[in-house]
Structure formats: structure tokens, C-alpha cells
Amino acid sequence: MNCPNGHLTTSDDYCSVCGVKMSADPEPLGSGDPDKSQSSVCPKCQTTQLAANAQFCENCGHKLDETPPKDAASVGISMAAVQGSASPAPDTSHEPGLTPSDRPTGDPPVAPWRVECRVFKEAAPDETTPRAAYKSSTEIILKNQVTQIGRSSQKRNLHPEIACDWDDAVSHRHAKIELDPDGNAFLVDVGSTNGTMLNGQLISPDTPMKLKDGDRISLGSKTALIIHEPNK
């Protein structure tokens, strides 16, 4: 037995191939192509049906009046799209009343090394002889990686950061204090005429000596430098 669409069917009520209702007078084969303007598309396999009134897809057998369930992958993609469209975290980098310098940028800055420069009224014969009270004291902040110690000279264009111009026994190029990347400070005599003493001991030229809080550097005849370590 053939259905109205020409399929060979074993059922006498609905076609077992396309699901169309069997009529009393089936259309003969070869009567022409079916009218596709009224045909439907299977929502599961997207196959265009030959008959507009078909109840089951002739390709996959899906019932045409049902919507196929969404697979887990498509649901997951939809959820991801929804989550991805969530509003981003607010940008607080332009909050009113805050300048770039006010915003935290990491670890707080470490306080710099300080040098207290003491000038005595009279020269001491040696380091072991007690000196009279110093007449002035100036504190200098070590801002550079290298701080030069000596005396100024306009002719030689020498302008050390710690200029001991009051003491003729200090060389124009006397010593320097260097800071390493870890924040340690080192004293180096750069070949002075009268030498440099650290805590009463003469140091060798061009030999870095690590400094600590309270160290005393003696140079010239009436100059002493007291070291103050950061955060001390």
C-alpha cells in the first residue's frame, strides 16, 4: 500500500515512513512534486518535509509538534555567555580626590640614610684624644646612589654633596658613600691625602667598608660624620 506521498507503508491509518494520514484515494505515483511552499522543517535534524501535514520527520522520525531538548553543550555555552556579559568590576583608578601619588603603588618607601656632619672648634691631635664640643652640626640626607665627600673647588669644578670647606685637611676628592640595591651603605676612601677613619680605625683606600647606625667617620682635622641608618 502507498501513502498519498508515494511511500510504501505497512499501516493503513498513517504512513509508516512520513506519518501522513492515509486517504481513501491515494495519489498515484509520479503525479508531480509535492507543494513545498507549505512544507515544514524538522526542528531536530532540519530536514524539509515532503508533506505539509506530516506528523513525524521522514528522516529522523521526530514528532514534528515537539521542540527537541537543548543539549548540555548548548546550555553551557548559553550560561557562559550570560556570565561573560556580567558587568566588569568598577575602575577605581580615577576616583575623585586622589592623585597618582596618593594611590598605593606597592611597598612603602624606605627612609633614607642620614649623615650628621659635626664641625669642631679645634683640631684634635689624634682620634683617641677627647675633643671639645663641636660648634655646629648639619644633617645631610643621602639621596643619590653615590655621595661624594670632600671640598669644593670652582677652578676644578668639584662640588661634593658633603662639602667640608671649613677643613683644609680634607682633600678635594676625599671619600664617598655608596648605596647598593639592597639599601646597604658603604664608605670608600678614594685616595685622600690624610686618610679616613671609621670608628677610630684608618681604612684602606678604595676598600668599601659597610656602615651601620651610629658609625663615626673622622676626616680632616675637625670634621666628624655620624651615620644614621634608615628607620633608626
C-alpha positions as CSV (number, residue, x, y, z in Angstrom):
1,M,0.0,0.0,0.0
2,N,1.2,3.5,-0.9
3,C,0.6,6.7,1.1
4,P,-0.5,9.9,-0.6
5,N,3.2,10.9,-0.9
6,G,4.1,7.7,-2.6
7,H,5.8,5.9,0.3
8,L,5.3,2.2,0.7
9,T,3.6,1.8,4.1
10,T,2.6,-1.1,6.3
11,S,0.0,0.9,8.2
12,D,-3.5,1.7,6.9
13,D,-4.1,4.8,9.1
14,Y,-0.8,6.8,8.9
15,C,2.1,6.3,6.7
16,S,4.9,4.4,8.5
17,V,7.5,6.4,6.6
18,C,6.4,10.1,6.6
19,G,3.4,9.9,9.0
20,V,0.8,11.4,6.7
21,K,-2.7,10.3,7.1
22,M,-3.8,7.6,4.7
23,S,-6.7,8.7,2.4
24,A,-9.2,6.6,0.7
25,D,-7.9,7.6,-2.8
26,P,-4.2,7.8,-2.7
27,E,-2.4,9.9,-5.2
28,P,-0.9,7.9,-8.0
29,L,2.9,7.9,-8.2
30,G,4.6,10.3,-10.5
31,S,1.8,12.9,-10.3
32,G,4.3,15.6,-9.7
33,D,6.4,17.1,-6.9
34,P,4.7,17.9,-3.7
35,D,4.0,21.5,-2.8
36,K,7.0,22.6,-0.8
37,S,5.6,26.1,-0.1
38,Q,3.5,24.5,2.8
39,S,6.1,22.0,3.9
40,S,7.7,22.1,7.4
41,V,11.2,21.7,8.7
42,C,12.1,19.2,11.4
43,P,13.3,21.2,14.5
44,K,15.7,18.4,15.4
45,C,17.5,17.5,12.1
46,Q,16.5,20.5,10.0
47,T,15.2,18.3,7.2
48,T,12.5,19.8,5.0
49,Q,9.4,17.6,5.0
50,L,7.7,16.5,1.8
51,A,4.2,16.8,3.2
52,A,2.9,19.9,5.0
53,N,0.7,17.8,7.3
54,A,3.4,15.2,8.3
55,Q,3.4,14.4,12.0
56,F,6.8,12.7,12.1
57,C,10.0,13.6,10.4
58,E,10.7,11.3,7.4
59,N,14.4,11.4,8.2
60,C,14.8,11.0,11.9
61,G,11.3,10.1,13.0
62,H,11.0,13.0,15.4
63,K,7.5,14.2,16.2
64,L,7.1,17.5,14.4
65,D,5.0,19.2,17.0
66,E,7.6,18.8,19.7
67,T,10.7,21.0,20.3
68,P,13.9,19.0,20.7
69,P,15.6,19.4,24.1
70,K,18.6,21.5,24.3
71,D,21.9,19.6,24.6
72,A,24.2,20.2,27.6
73,A,26.8,21.8,25.4
74,S,24.5,24.5,24.1
75,V,23.1,25.2,27.6
76,G,26.7,25.5,28.9
77,I,27.6,27.9,26.1
78,S,24.5,30.0,26.9
79,M,25.3,30.1,30.6
80,A,28.9,31.1,29.8
81,A,27.6,33.9,27.5
82,V,25.4,35.2,30.3
83,Q,28.2,35.1,32.8
84,G,30.6,36.7,30.4
85,S,28.2,39.6,29.9
86,A,28.2,40.5,33.6
87,S,29.3,44.0,34.4
88,P,33.1,44.3,35.0
89,A,34.5,45.5,38.3
90,P,34.3,49.3,38.7
91,D,37.5,51.2,37.8
92,T,38.7,53.0,40.9
93,S,41.8,54.4,39.3
94,H,40.1,57.7,38.7
95,E,38.4,58.2,42.0
96,P,37.9,61.9,42.7
97,G,40.2,63.5,45.2
98,L,43.0,61.0,44.6
99,T,46.2,61.9,42.7
100,P,48.5,59.1,41.3
101,S,50.9,59.8,44.2
102,D,48.2,59.2,46.7
103,R,47.4,55.7,45.5
104,P,49.4,52.8,46.9
105,T,52.0,51.5,44.5
106,G,53.4,48.6,46.5
107,D,55.8,48.6,49.4
108,P,56.1,51.9,51.3
109,P,59.2,53.9,50.6
110,V,62.2,53.2,52.9
111,A,63.5,56.2,54.9
112,P,66.9,57.3,53.5
113,W,70.3,57.2,55.2
114,R,71.2,60.4,57.1
115,V,74.6,61.8,57.9
116,E,75.1,64.2,60.8
117,C,78.1,66.5,60.0
118,R,79.8,67.8,63.1
119,V,82.4,70.6,63.0
120,F,84.7,71.1,66.0
121,K,86.3,74.4,67.1
122,E,89.8,72.9,67.4
123,A,91.6,70.1,65.8
124,A,92.4,67.1,67.9
125,P,96.0,65.7,67.8
126,D,94.6,62.2,67.3
127,E,91.4,60.2,67.3
128,T,91.9,59.0,70.9
129,T,92.1,62.5,72.3
130,P,88.8,63.8,73.5
131,R,87.6,66.8,71.5
132,A,85.9,69.9,72.7
133,A,82.2,70.3,72.0
134,Y,81.5,70.8,68.3
135,K,80.4,74.2,67.3
136,S,77.9,73.2,64.6
137,S,76.0,70.2,63.3
138,T,74.3,69.7,59.9
139,E,72.2,66.8,58.8
140,I,72.5,65.6,55.2
141,I,70.1,63.2,53.5
142,L,71.7,60.7,51.2
143,K,69.5,61.0,48.1
144,N,71.9,59.6,45.4
145,Q,73.4,56.2,44.9
146,V,76.9,57.8,45.4
147,T,77.5,60.7,47.7
148,Q,80.9,62.5,47.3
149,I,82.8,63.8,50.4
150,G,85.5,66.5,50.0
151,R,86.0,70.2,49.4
152,S,84.5,72.4,46.8
153,S,86.7,73.9,44.0
154,Q,85.3,76.2,41.4
155,K,88.5,76.0,39.4
156,R,88.4,72.2,39.3
157,N,84.6,72.2,39.0
158,L,84.3,70.0,42.1
159,H,81.0,70.2,44.1
160,P,80.7,67.3,46.5
161,E,77.4,66.6,48.2
162,I,79.1,66.7,51.6
163,A,81.4,69.7,51.2
164,C,83.8,70.2,54.2
165,D,85.0,73.6,53.0
166,W,85.8,74.6,56.6
167,D,88.5,72.0,57.0
168,D,91.7,72.4,54.9
169,A,92.9,68.9,55.9
170,V,90.1,67.4,53.9
171,S,91.1,66.6,50.3
172,H,89.0,67.9,47.4
173,R,88.3,64.3,46.5
174,H,88.4,62.6,49.9
175,A,85.8,59.8,50.2
176,K,82.4,58.7,49.1
177,I,79.4,56.8,50.5
178,E,77.7,54.3,48.1
179,L,74.3,52.7,48.4
180,D,73.7,49.2,46.9
181,P,70.3,47.9,45.5
182,D,69.6,46.3,48.9
183,G,69.8,49.6,50.7
184,N,73.2,49.0,52.4
185,A,75.7,51.8,52.7
186,F,79.4,51.6,52.2
187,L,82.3,54.1,52.9
188,V,85.1,54.3,50.4
189,D,88.3,56.4,50.8
190,V,89.1,57.5,47.2
191,G,92.8,58.2,47.9
192,S,92.7,61.1,50.2
193,T,95.9,62.8,51.4
194,N,95.3,62.5,55.2
195,G,93.2,59.3,55.2
196,T,89.8,58.4,56.5
197,M,89.0,56.8,59.9
198,L,85.9,54.7,60.7
199,N,85.3,54.3,64.4
200,G,88.9,55.2,65.2
201,Q,90.4,52.8,62.6
202,L,92.2,54.0,59.5
203,I,90.6,52.4,56.4
204,S,92.5,51.4,53.3
205,P,91.9,53.4,50.1
206,D,89.4,52.0,47.5
207,T,88.1,49.4,50.0
208,P,84.4,49.6,50.7
209,M,83.5,49.4,54.4
210,K,79.9,48.6,55.3
211,L,78.3,51.2,57.5
212,K,75.7,50.8,60.3
213,D,73.8,53.1,62.5
214,G,75.9,55.2,64.9
215,D,79.2,54.7,62.9
216,R,81.6,57.7,63.2
217,I,83.7,58.8,60.2
218,S,86.6,61.1,61.0
219,L,88.4,63.1,58.3
220,G,90.5,66.2,58.2
221,S,91.4,67.9,61.4
222,K,88.0,68.9,62.8
223,T,85.3,67.1,60.9
224,A,83.2,64.1,62.0
225,L,80.3,62.4,60.2
226,I,77.8,60.4,62.3
227,I,75.8,57.8,60.4
228,H,72.1,57.3,61.0
229,E,70.6,54.2,59.4
230,P,67.1,54.3,57.9
231,N,64.2,53.8,60.4
232,K,66.6,54.3,63.3
